[in-house]
Structure formats: structure tokens, C-alpha cells
Amino acid sequence: MSVAYFVIGFLLGNGMPHFVFGAAGRTFRSPFGRHSPPRANLLWGLANFVAMSLLLAWQARLARPTAGDLLWLGIGYWVAVALFGLFIRWFLPADSDARTGAERE
């Protein structure tokens, strides 16, 4: 089922920046608000990874993934990464410098 593998890839690509920003102790946009604290982002990234893992385990129990399924997983991942890259300024707090990643004083 290609749609499920697209979602699996998207969850992986979406979870990474939230987890990394949270682990680095940086403020980052999450579903909980524009200025979400690092802990909220860390938990949101982990929630994405857990959902991805559960969906992957469920799909693997139904049938062995095909090359097409893995292609859709990759497409879902790269769509999430591309959206993040294109709209990085929308995800960062207004008081940070997107080019350097440093917070303004």
C-alpha cells in the first residue's frame, strides 16, 4: 500500500527536525505553537518516530514491502524535507537568524 509508505516517510522526515531542535535545546515551531519549548519538540519528534514505527510494523505484517513501497517511503521523506527547507523561516521563531541558527539578543 503506497499511501501508507508515503506517510511513513513523511513522519520520518517531519520527526527529525523537531527531535534535533528539541535535543539541541532550541525553540522551534510545533503543532503546539510557534514558540514551542525544546521539550515539546523533542516529544513531538519522538511521537512522529513512534507513529512511523507502528505504521511500518503494521504494514510489514500485512505484506513484505515492494520496491514501489520503498520508493513511496522515500518520496514521503523528501517531501517533508523539501517543505521544511522551503519554509524554514516559517518554522523558526521570529527572533532567530535562519542563516546562522543563532538566536538574536
Summary of the structure (lengths in Angstrom):
residues: 105
radius of gyration: 15.3
end to end distance: 48.8
largest distance: 53.2
contacts: 311
relative contact order: 0.21
helix: 68%
strand: 9%
